[in-house]
């Protein structure tokens, strides 16, 4: 009721002052503005009448009847404006001036009527009419000036009234707002107080404090709500007790399962801190649980080789790189106190929240799977291949020698059919020799028996030595060899024998997949602290899906729908191992129908300087793939 009364007072004061402002504006409009406008119209009409009379005096140059018609119209306009000035008189000075103008206009109008019939209109115009026109015009100007002054005074009054109205309305509004504010705060406070109390209790319950109770008067409107709240609190306490026991049981079961796993398990949160680790992982790392839980993996990795490998794998995964250990393998090699070697595969899984819309990252699960038995089986397989390959070499060499003797004319001539058969047998035996050689090389690589005899070598000479054994094959097939060797390249620090083998393998593949009369580009370029060796052909190219597995073992790609029958598909796999053993990397770019470019990069030698007159000697390459 109080707010309504104050609002009505504020509205009444506002209406009152707005009404005063409206009246002041209407008064200005009625008393002065119309008089000013009429005065200006009178001045314009007098000027037109004077102009018409002067034209009539000129004689035949103008149509008198037309001018007289216009003259009568302007006289009526002047008369009407005098009436307006008379009706809007606001003071005595203005009334006397309007009365004088009316009197002068009557005389002026009579003399104009005489002007039509006089014999000397020019004399009448210059002696009488022109002077009367000027007198009326001066009075009209004076009348306009008087009204302008009144307009200024009344405008000042209106501005003053507006300012006072604004001040009064503002003060009353402030007063009303203060009173209303006080009423809004004070009156509902007692009503809202119980609700505020309930809200606070609900907030505490939402935070897990279920022991909340509300005391309410039975006569209060909130008594039923308070009773329902207290019942809910009791039920929540009972539910919490049951839920906590169930969670503890579930947690205990999960921890038991995790700790009983044979595989090592490490769980990190989103900050990289270790939050759970099982006994297998603790044994592999060599730390106690209290030394791991709550600590960041990055910090612990500084002083622990196992954790350092895991941290390196995490960083590689974040960069989208292949996860490889410092020893060049994707697994951990761990030697226990008794000297027993175990191998563990690293599996890193990024974990996100169950809410698919948010997809919030919450940590990592790192699994260390024991692959020792698989590794031992793999080594056994490698050793078996090495033994079998070595054993096969002797009979194959004997077969090869026997075929050579059969084809030797000193022991007798063969007919045409026998020559074809022995030639076919020679090719197949040579193919078997190549396969056995590749298998032996693979077994050496897998056993880590690549002994590198590294020394500084000029890239150009290294490429020329690798080209020499296969140059005849380029000539036989009519393939043009383009040498794109960058000048003044520094030495590379490599094992010339092994790198030559890689280059020969790449060149042999280029010959195999190039058409007769084609072209192969051999290139050497420098990239920062590495030198790149490249072999590019313009053959059928490699499909995009096959590029990822071209360096895998036993991969034989199809060309023009036919599978390659040369070798076992080990050449590129062995080349990759050899290049990486030098601290380099090998890759391929290709487009179907456009050809392929195989290239690898090896580091420069910066510490050794060769004498300018020293001849670069490279051992003859071995293991040429035919």
Beta strands, then each sheet from edge to edge (+ up, - down):
strand 1: 264-269
strand 2: 274-277
strand 3: 331-335
strand 4: 341-352
strand 5: 361-370
strand 6: 455-457
strand 7: 480-485
strand 8: 492-494
strand 9: 519-527
strand 10: 530-537
strand 11: 558-559
strand 12: 562-563
strand 13: 585-591
strand 14: 595-603
sheet 1: 2+ 1- 5+ 4- 3+
sheet 2: 6+ 8-
sheet 3: 7+ 9+ 10- 14+ 13-
sheet 4: 11+ 12-
end
